[in-house]
Amino acid sequence: MPHSLKECTLLTIEGIENFVSYLNISCLQIGNKRNQTQHMERKQKSLTETPEEKGKQLIARHEYEK
């Protein structure tokens, strides 16, 4: 039994497994939030580009892939 609210004691393997699962899920949620932010930033950037800039990028990408 924990001594206070600030302390937590894992008494069983199941408790440790639950704790690890919780951490994994938390990390995935944080990662998803970051990916969504990066996706929105890329989307906004692509909306502000002119057709000439997009054409130059396509040519540069094509040359790079050769």
PDB file of N, CA, C and O in Angstrom:
ATOM      1  N   MET A   1       0.841  -1.178   0.000  1.00  0.00           N
ATOM      2  CA  MET A   1       0.000   0.000   0.000  1.00  0.00           C
ATOM      3  C   MET A   1       0.889   1.245   0.000  1.00  0.00           C
ATOM      4  O   MET A   1       1.838   1.317   0.780  1.00  0.00           O
ATOM      5  N   PRO A   2       0.600   2.219  -0.854  1.00  0.00           N
ATOM      6  CA  PRO A   2       1.410   3.449  -0.885  1.00  0.00           C
ATOM      7  C   PRO A   2       1.323   4.204   0.441  1.00  0.00           C
ATOM      8  O   PRO A   2       0.288   4.197   1.107  1.00  0.00           O
ATOM      9  N   HIS A   3       2.414   4.846   0.808  1.00  0.00           N
ATOM     10  CA  HIS A   3       2.446   5.594   2.054  1.00  0.00           C
ATOM     11  C   HIS A   3       1.737   6.932   1.923  1.00  0.00           C
ATOM     12  O   HIS A   3       1.149   7.415   2.891  1.00  0.00           O
ATOM     13  N   SER A   4       1.782   7.523   0.772  1.00  0.00           N
ATOM     14  CA  SER A   4       1.098   8.793   0.552  1.00  0.00           C
ATOM     15  C   SER A   4       0.731   8.897  -0.917  1.00  0.00           C
ATOM     16  O   SER A   4       1.063   8.011  -1.705  1.00  0.00           O
ATOM     17  N   LEU A   5       0.061   9.953  -1.287  1.00  0.00           N
ATOM     18  CA  LEU A   5      -0.336  10.135  -2.684  1.00  0.00           C
ATOM     19  C   LEU A   5       0.862  10.400  -3.590  1.00  0.00           C
ATOM     20  O   LEU A   5       0.800  10.134  -4.791  1.00  0.00           O
ATOM     21  N   LYS A   6       1.942  10.916  -3.031  1.00  0.00           N
ATOM     22  CA  LYS A   6       3.119  11.234  -3.835  1.00  0.00           C
ATOM     23  C   LYS A   6       3.955  10.003  -4.164  1.00  0.00           C
ATOM     24  O   LYS A   6       4.752  10.035  -5.101  1.00  0.00           O
ATOM     25  N   GLU A   7       3.789   8.935  -3.418  1.00  0.00           N
ATOM     26  CA  GLU A   7       4.581   7.730  -3.627  1.00  0.00           C
ATOM     27  C   GLU A   7       3.709   6.636  -4.222  1.00  0.00           C
ATOM     28  O   GLU A   7       2.521   6.536  -3.913  1.00  0.00           O
ATOM     29  N   CYS A   8       4.300   5.829  -5.064  1.00  0.00           N
ATOM     30  CA  CYS A   8       3.579   4.723  -5.670  1.00  0.00           C
ATOM     31  C   CYS A   8       4.462   3.487  -5.589  1.00  0.00           C
ATOM     32  O   CYS A   8       5.639   3.534  -5.945  1.00  0.00           O
ATOM     33  N   THR A   9       3.901   2.399  -5.129  1.00  0.00           N
ATOM     34  CA  THR A   9       4.654   1.155  -5.031  1.00  0.00           C
ATOM     35  C   THR A   9       4.060   0.139  -5.987  1.00  0.00           C
ATOM     36  O   THR A   9       2.860  -0.134  -5.945  1.00  0.00           O
ATOM     37  N   LEU A  10       4.898  -0.422  -6.850  1.00  0.00           N
ATOM     38  CA  LEU A  10       4.446  -1.466  -7.760  1.00  0.00           C
ATOM     39  C   LEU A  10       4.727  -2.807  -7.094  1.00  0.00           C
ATOM     40  O   LEU A  10       5.881  -3.218  -6.973  1.00  0.00           O
ATOM     41  N   LEU A  11       3.676  -3.482  -6.668  1.00  0.00           N
ATOM     42  CA  LEU A  11       3.849  -4.705  -5.896  1.00  0.00           C
ATOM     43  C   LEU A  11       3.870  -5.953  -6.753  1.00  0.00           C
ATOM     44  O   LEU A  11       4.356  -6.993  -6.307  1.00  0.00           O
ATOM     45  N   THR A  12       3.361  -5.879  -7.962  1.00  0.00           N
ATOM     46  CA  THR A  12       3.276  -7.084  -8.786  1.00  0.00           C
ATOM     47  C   THR A  12       3.836  -6.819 -10.173  1.00  0.00           C
ATOM     48  O   THR A  12       3.989  -5.671 -10.590  1.00  0.00           O
ATOM     49  N   ILE A  13       4.135  -7.893 -10.874  1.00  0.00           N
ATOM     50  CA  ILE A  13       4.572  -7.782 -12.266  1.00  0.00           C
ATOM     51  C   ILE A  13       3.461  -7.151 -13.098  1.00  0.00           C
ATOM     52  O   ILE A  13       3.729  -6.360 -14.003  1.00  0.00           O
ATOM     53  N   GLU A  14       2.223  -7.498 -12.793  1.00  0.00           N
ATOM     54  CA  GLU A  14       1.089  -6.922 -13.524  1.00  0.00           C
ATOM     55  C   GLU A  14       1.060  -5.404 -13.369  1.00  0.00           C
ATOM     56  O   GLU A  14       0.755  -4.687 -14.322  1.00  0.00           O
ATOM     57  N   GLY A  15       1.374  -4.919 -12.184  1.00  0.00           N
ATOM     58  CA  GLY A  15       1.420  -3.477 -11.956  1.00  0.00           C
ATOM     59  C   GLY A  15       2.501  -2.815 -12.794  1.00  0.00           C
ATOM     60  O   GLY A  15       2.291  -1.732 -13.340  1.00  0.00           O
ATOM     61  N   ILE A  16       3.654  -3.458 -12.897  1.00  0.00           N
ATOM     62  CA  ILE A  16       4.745  -2.931 -13.716  1.00  0.00           C
ATOM     63  C   ILE A  16       4.347  -2.942 -15.187  1.00  0.00           C
ATOM     64  O   ILE A  16       4.605  -1.979 -15.908  1.00  0.00           O
ATOM     65  N   GLU A  17       3.714  -4.037 -15.637  1.00  0.00           N
ATOM     66  CA  GLU A  17       3.274  -4.123 -17.036  1.00  0.00           C
ATOM     67  C   GLU A  17       2.248  -3.040 -17.348  1.00  0.00           C
ATOM     68  O   GLU A  17       2.293  -2.431 -18.416  1.00  0.00           O
ATOM     69  N   ASN A  18       1.332  -2.799 -16.428  1.00  0.00           N
ATOM     70  CA  ASN A  18       0.335  -1.745 -16.638  1.00  0.00           C
ATOM     71  C   ASN A  18       1.000  -0.375 -16.727  1.00  0.00           C
ATOM     72  O   ASN A  18       0.616   0.460 -17.546  1.00  0.00           O
ATOM     73  N   PHE A  19       1.994  -0.156 -15.880  1.00  0.00           N
ATOM     74  CA  PHE A  19       2.710   1.116 -15.888  1.00  0.00           C
ATOM     75  C   PHE A  19       3.443   1.320 -17.211  1.00  0.00           C
ATOM     76  O   PHE A  19       3.401   2.411 -17.781  1.00  0.00           O
ATOM     77  N   VAL A  20       4.110   0.284 -17.700  1.00  0.00           N
ATOM     78  CA  VAL A  20       4.825   0.361 -18.978  1.00  0.00           C
ATOM     79  C   VAL A  20       3.840   0.604 -20.117  1.00  0.00           C
ATOM     80  O   VAL A  20       4.120   1.404 -21.010  1.00  0.00           O
ATOM     81  N   SER A  21       2.699  -0.069 -20.102  1.00  0.00           N
ATOM     82  CA  SER A  21       1.680   0.144 -21.137  1.00  0.00           C
ATOM     83  C   SER A  21       1.193   1.587 -21.122  1.00  0.00           C
ATOM     84  O   SER A  21       1.018   2.202 -22.174  1.00  0.00           O
ATOM     85  N   TYR A  22       0.976   2.120 -19.928  1.00  0.00           N
ATOM     86  CA  TYR A  22       0.538   3.508 -19.799  1.00  0.00           C
ATOM     87  C   TYR A  22       1.574   4.459 -20.400  1.00  0.00           C
ATOM     88  O   TYR A  22       1.217   5.388 -21.125  1.00  0.00           O
ATOM     89  N   LEU A  23       2.850   4.228 -20.101  1.00  0.00           N
ATOM     90  CA  LEU A  23       3.900   5.088 -20.649  1.00  0.00           C
ATOM     91  C   LEU A  23       3.963   4.987 -22.169  1.00  0.00           C
ATOM     92  O   LEU A  23       4.130   6.000 -22.848  1.00  0.00           O
ATOM     93  N   ASN A  24       3.830   3.778 -22.708  1.00  0.00           N
ATOM     94  CA  ASN A  24       3.852   3.601 -24.164  1.00  0.00           C
ATOM     95  C   ASN A  24       2.712   4.348 -24.826  1.00  0.00           C
ATOM     96  O   ASN A  24       2.913   5.012 -25.843  1.00  0.00           O
ATOM     97  N   ILE A  25       1.523   4.250 -24.265  1.00  0.00           N
ATOM     98  CA  ILE A  25       0.363   4.941 -24.836  1.00  0.00           C
ATOM     99  C   ILE A  25       0.561   6.449 -24.750  1.00  0.00           C
ATOM    100  O   ILE A  25       0.243   7.172 -25.694  1.00  0.00           O
ATOM    101  N   SER A  26       1.085   6.929 -23.623  1.00  0.00           N
ATOM    102  CA  SER A  26       1.326   8.366 -23.460  1.00  0.00           C
ATOM    103  C   SER A  26       2.312   8.873 -24.501  1.00  0.00           C
ATOM    104  O   SER A  26       2.111   9.942 -25.078  1.00  0.00           O
ATOM    105  N   CYS A  27       3.376   8.112 -24.744  1.00  0.00           N
ATOM    106  CA  CYS A  27       4.381   8.520 -25.729  1.00  0.00           C
ATOM    107  C   CYS A  27       3.781   8.540 -27.127  1.00  0.00           C
ATOM    108  O   CYS A  27       4.095   9.432 -27.915  1.00  0.00           O
ATOM    109  N   LEU A  28       2.932   7.583 -27.448  1.00  0.00           N
ATOM    110  CA  LEU A  28       2.293   7.558 -28.764  1.00  0.00           C
ATOM    111  C   LEU A  28       1.405   8.772 -28.951  1.00  0.00           C
ATOM    112  O   LEU A  28       1.382   9.364 -30.030  1.00  0.00           O
ATOM    113  N   GLN A  29       0.666   9.153 -27.903  1.00  0.00           N
ATOM    114  CA  GLN A  29      -0.218  10.308 -28.011  1.00  0.00           C
ATOM    115  C   GLN A  29       0.584  11.581 -28.221  1.00  0.00           C
ATOM    116  O   GLN A  29       0.192  12.432 -29.019  1.00  0.00           O
ATOM    117  N   ILE A  30       1.695  11.722 -27.520  1.00  0.00           N
ATOM    118  CA  ILE A  30       2.552  12.900 -27.692  1.00  0.00           C
ATOM    119  C   ILE A  30       3.123  12.916 -29.102  1.00  0.00           C
ATOM    120  O   ILE A  30       3.158  13.965 -29.746  1.00  0.00           O
ATOM    121  N   GLY A  31       3.573  11.758 -29.587  1.00  0.00           N
ATOM    122  CA  GLY A  31       4.107  11.668 -30.944  1.00  0.00           C
ATOM    123  C   GLY A  31       3.069  12.037 -31.981  1.00  0.00           C
ATOM    124  O   GLY A  31       3.386  12.726 -32.951  1.00  0.00           O
ATOM    125  N   ASN A  32       1.835  11.596 -31.799  1.00  0.00           N
ATOM    126  CA  ASN A  32       0.775  11.913 -32.748  1.00  0.00           C
ATOM    127  C   ASN A  32       0.493  13.405 -32.777  1.00  0.00           C
ATOM    128  O   ASN A  32       0.256  13.967 -33.846  1.00  0.00           O
ATOM    129  N   LYS A  33       0.515  14.054 -31.624  1.00  0.00           N
ATOM    130  CA  LYS A  33       0.285  15.500 -31.581  1.00  0.00           C
ATOM    131  C   LYS A  33       1.381  16.234 -32.342  1.00  0.00           C
ATOM    132  O   LYS A  33       1.103  17.182 -33.075  1.00  0.00           O
ATOM    133  N   ARG A  34       2.626  15.799 -32.170  1.00  0.00           N
ATOM    134  CA  ARG A  34       3.740  16.443 -32.875  1.00  0.00           C
ATOM    135  C   ARG A  34       3.613  16.238 -34.377  1.00  0.00           C
ATOM    136  O   ARG A  34       3.834  17.174 -35.146  1.00  0.00           O
ATOM    137  N   ASN A  35       3.263  15.034 -34.808  1.00  0.00           N
ATOM    138  CA  ASN A  35       3.122  14.748 -36.234  1.00  0.00           C
ATOM    139  C   ASN A  35       2.005  15.572 -36.849  1.00  0.00           C
ATOM    140  O   ASN A  35       2.136  16.044 -37.978  1.00  0.00           O
ATOM    141  N   GLN A  36       0.901  15.752 -36.121  1.00  0.00           N
ATOM    142  CA  GLN A  36      -0.202  16.557 -36.634  1.00  0.00           C
ATOM    143  C   GLN A  36       0.240  17.999 -36.810  1.00  0.00           C
ATOM    144  O   GLN A  36      -0.117  18.645 -37.795  1.00  0.00           O
ATOM    145  N   THR A  37       1.015  18.507 -35.860  1.00  0.00           N
ATOM    146  CA  THR A  37       1.501  19.883 -35.947  1.00  0.00           C
ATOM    147  C   THR A  37       2.419  20.038 -37.148  1.00  0.00           C
ATOM    148  O   THR A  37       2.300  21.010 -37.894  1.00  0.00           O
ATOM    149  N   GLN A  38       3.332  19.094 -37.346  1.00  0.00           N
ATOM    150  CA  GLN A  38       4.248  19.172 -38.478  1.00  0.00           C
ATOM    151  C   GLN A  38       3.481  19.098 -39.788  1.00  0.00           C
ATOM    152  O   GLN A  38       3.809  19.805 -40.741  1.00  0.00           O
ATOM    153  N   HIS A  39       2.455  18.240 -39.845  1.00  0.00           N
ATOM    154  CA  HIS A  39       1.651  18.113 -41.059  1.00  0.00           C
ATOM    155  C   HIS A  39       0.952  19.432 -41.368  1.00  0.00           C
ATOM    156  O   HIS A  39       0.917  19.856 -42.524  1.00  0.00           O
ATOM    157  N   MET A  40       0.395  20.085 -40.349  1.00  0.00           N
ATOM    158  CA  MET A  40      -0.295  21.354 -40.563  1.00  0.00           C
ATOM    159  C   MET A  40       0.685  22.429 -41.023  1.00  0.00           C
ATOM    160  O   MET A  40       0.351  23.233 -41.893  1.00  0.00           O
ATOM    161  N   GLU A  41       1.897  22.456 -40.450  1.00  0.00           N
ATOM    162  CA  GLU A  41       2.890  23.445 -40.867  1.00  0.00           C
ATOM    163  C   GLU A  41       3.263  23.238 -42.327  1.00  0.00           C
ATOM    164  O   GLU A  41       3.388  24.202 -43.082  1.00  0.00           O
ATOM    165  N   ARG A  42       3.444  21.966 -42.732  1.00  0.00           N
ATOM    166  CA  ARG A  42       3.782  21.678 -44.128  1.00  0.00           C
ATOM    167  C   ARG A  42       2.634  22.071 -45.044  1.00  0.00           C
ATOM    168  O   ARG A  42       2.860  22.605 -46.130  1.00  0.00           O
ATOM    169  N   LYS A  43       1.407  21.811 -44.614  1.00  0.00           N
ATOM    170  CA  LYS A  43       0.241  22.124 -45.434  1.00  0.00           C
ATOM    171  C   LYS A  43       0.129  23.638 -45.620  1.00  0.00           C
ATOM    172  O   LYS A  43      -0.127  24.109 -46.728  1.00  0.00           O
ATOM    173  N   GLN A  44       0.318  24.402 -44.540  1.00  0.00           N
ATOM    174  CA  GLN A  44       0.243  25.854 -44.639  1.00  0.00           C
ATOM    175  C   GLN A  44       1.336  26.391 -45.552  1.00  0.00           C
ATOM    176  O   GLN A  44       1.097  27.313 -46.331  1.00  0.00           O
ATOM    177  N   LYS A  45       2.525  25.825 -45.461  1.00  0.00           N
ATOM    178  CA  LYS A  45       3.628  26.277 -46.301  1.00  0.00           C
ATOM    179  C   LYS A  45       3.303  26.026 -47.773  1.00  0.00           C
ATOM    180  O   LYS A  45       3.570  26.874 -48.624  1.00  0.00           O
ATOM    181  N   SER A  46       2.724  24.858 -48.071  1.00  0.00           N
ATOM    182  CA  SER A  46       2.428  24.543 -49.465  1.00  0.00           C
ATOM    183  C   SER A  46       1.337  25.451 -50.021  1.00  0.00           C
ATOM    184  O   SER A  46       1.304  25.702 -51.226  1.00  0.00           O
ATOM    185  N   LEU A  47       0.453  25.944 -49.175  1.00  0.00           N
ATOM    186  CA  LEU A  47      -0.604  26.835 -49.647  1.00  0.00           C
ATOM    187  C   LEU A  47      -0.060  28.220 -49.991  1.00  0.00           C
ATOM    188  O   LEU A  47      -0.639  28.921 -50.821  1.00  0.00           O
ATOM    189  N   THR A  48       1.044  28.620 -49.363  1.00  0.00           N
ATOM    190  CA  THR A  48       1.581  29.955 -49.596  1.00  0.00           C
ATOM    191  C   THR A  48       2.596  29.997 -50.734  1.00  0.00           C
ATOM    192  O   THR A  48       3.031  31.079 -51.129  1.00  0.00           O
ATOM    193  N   GLU A  49       2.980  28.834 -51.269  1.00  0.00           N
ATOM    194  CA  GLU A  49       3.965  28.807 -52.349  1.00  0.00           C
ATOM    195  C   GLU A  49       3.325  29.207 -53.677  1.00  0.00           C
ATOM    196  O   GLU A  49       2.165  28.891 -53.940  1.00  0.00           O
ATOM    197  N   THR A  50       4.083  29.892 -54.490  1.00  0.00           N
ATOM    198  CA  THR A  50       3.595  30.270 -55.815  1.00  0.00           C
ATOM    199  C   THR A  50       3.791  29.103 -56.772  1.00  0.00           C
ATOM    200  O   THR A  50       4.592  28.210 -56.495  1.00  0.00           O
ATOM    201  N   PRO A  51       3.079  29.093 -57.886  1.00  0.00           N
ATOM    202  CA  PRO A  51       3.264  28.020 -58.873  1.00  0.00           C
ATOM    203  C   PRO A  51       4.706  27.929 -59.376  1.00  0.00           C
ATOM    204  O   PRO A  51       5.194  26.837 -59.668  1.00  0.00           O
ATOM    205  N   GLU A  52       5.389  29.079 -59.478  1.00  0.00           N
ATOM    206  CA  GLU A  52       6.777  29.066 -59.937  1.00  0.00           C
ATOM    207  C   GLU A  52       7.668  28.322 -58.941  1.00  0.00           C
ATOM    208  O   GLU A  52       8.534  27.541 -59.334  1.00  0.00           O
ATOM    209  N   GLU A  53       7.445  28.574 -57.638  1.00  0.00           N
ATOM    210  CA  GLU A  53       8.235  27.891 -56.617  1.00  0.00           C
ATOM    211  C   GLU A  53       7.981  26.388 -56.654  1.00  0.00           C
ATOM    212  O   GLU A  53       8.911  25.592 -56.529  1.00  0.00           O
ATOM    213  N   LYS A  54       6.723  26.008 -56.827  1.00  0.00           N
ATOM    214  CA  LYS A  54       6.388  24.584 -56.900  1.00  0.00           C
ATOM    215  C   LYS A  54       7.056  23.941 -58.106  1.00  0.00           C
ATOM    216  O   LYS A  54       7.553  22.818 -58.016  1.00  0.00           O
ATOM    217  N   GLY A  55       7.071  24.647 -59.242  1.00  0.00           N
ATOM    218  CA  GLY A  55       7.719  24.129 -60.444  1.00  0.00           C
ATOM    219  C   GLY A  55       9.208  23.933 -60.239  1.00  0.00           C
ATOM    220  O   GLY A  55       9.769  22.918 -60.653  1.00  0.00           O
ATOM    221  N   LYS A  56       9.852  24.905 -59.597  1.00  0.00           N
ATOM    222  CA  LYS A  56      11.283  24.792 -59.319  1.00  0.00           C
ATOM    223  C   LYS A  56      11.573  23.608 -58.404  1.00  0.00           C
ATOM    224  O   LYS A  56      12.556  22.892 -58.595  1.00  0.00           O
ATOM    225  N   GLN A  57      10.715  23.408 -57.412  1.00  0.00           N
ATOM    226  CA  GLN A  57      10.905  22.279 -56.498  1.00  0.00           C
ATOM    227  C   GLN A  57      10.750  20.953 -57.229  1.00  0.00           C
ATOM    228  O   GLN A  57      11.513  20.018 -56.982  1.00  0.00           O
ATOM    229  N   LEU A  58       9.774  20.858 -58.126  1.00  0.00           N
ATOM    230  CA  LEU A  58       9.575  19.626 -58.890  1.00  0.00           C
ATOM    231  C   LEU A  58      10.780  19.329 -59.778  1.00  0.00           C
ATOM    232  O   LEU A  58      11.213  18.181 -59.881  1.00  0.00           O
ATOM    233  N   ILE A  59      11.319  20.370 -60.420  1.00  0.00           N
ATOM    234  CA  ILE A  59      12.496  20.191 -61.276  1.00  0.00           C
ATOM    235  C   ILE A  59      13.690  19.745 -60.435  1.00  0.00           C
ATOM    236  O   ILE A  59      14.419  18.830 -60.817  1.00  0.00           O
ATOM    237  N   ALA A  60      13.884  20.397 -59.289  1.00  0.00           N
ATOM    238  CA  ALA A  60      15.003  20.040 -58.414  1.00  0.00           C
ATOM    239  C   ALA A  60      14.859  18.605 -57.913  1.00  0.00           C
ATOM    240  O   ALA A  60      15.840  17.862 -57.869  1.00  0.00           O
ATOM    241  N   ARG A  61      13.650  18.214 -57.538  1.00  0.00           N
ATOM    242  CA  ARG A  61      13.427  16.844 -57.069  1.00  0.00           C
ATOM    243  C   ARG A  61      13.692  15.839 -58.177  1.00  0.00           C
ATOM    244  O   ARG A  61      14.282  14.785 -57.938  1.00  0.00           O
ATOM    245  N   HIS A  62      13.253  16.167 -59.401  1.00  0.00           N
ATOM    246  CA  HIS A  62      13.466  15.277 -60.543  1.00  0.00           C
ATOM    247  C   HIS A  62      14.958  15.119 -60.830  1.00  0.00           C
ATOM    248  O   HIS A  62      15.430  14.012 -61.093  1.00  0.00           O
ATOM    249  N   GLU A  63      15.696  16.221 -60.780  1.00  0.00           N
ATOM    250  CA  GLU A  63      17.142  16.173 -61.008  1.00  0.00           C
ATOM    251  C   GLU A  63      17.842  15.368 -59.916  1.00  0.00           C
ATOM    252  O   GLU A  63      18.793  14.635 -60.188  1.00  0.00           O
ATOM    253  N   TYR A  64      17.372  15.508 -58.696  1.00  0.00           N
ATOM    254  CA  TYR A  64      17.982  14.790 -57.576  1.00  0.00           C
ATOM    255  C   TYR A  64      17.768  13.284 -57.716  1.00  0.00           C
ATOM    256  O   TYR A  64      18.657  12.498 -57.389  1.00  0.00           O
ATOM    257  N   GLU A  65      16.594  12.880 -58.201  1.00  0.00           N
ATOM    258  CA  GLU A  65      16.267  11.461 -58.322  1.00  0.00           C
ATOM    259  C   GLU A  65      17.018  10.780 -59.459  1.00  0.00           C
ATOM    260  O   GLU A  65      17.104   9.552 -59.481  1.00  0.00           O
ATOM    261  N   LYS A  66      17.564  11.541 -60.401  1.00  0.00           N
ATOM    262  CA  LYS A  66      18.287  10.939 -61.533  1.00  0.00           C
ATOM    263  C   LYS A  66      19.544  10.265 -61.120  1.00  0.00           C
ATOM    264  O   LYS A  66      20.255   9.716 -61.961  1.00  0.00           O
TER     265      LYS A  66
END
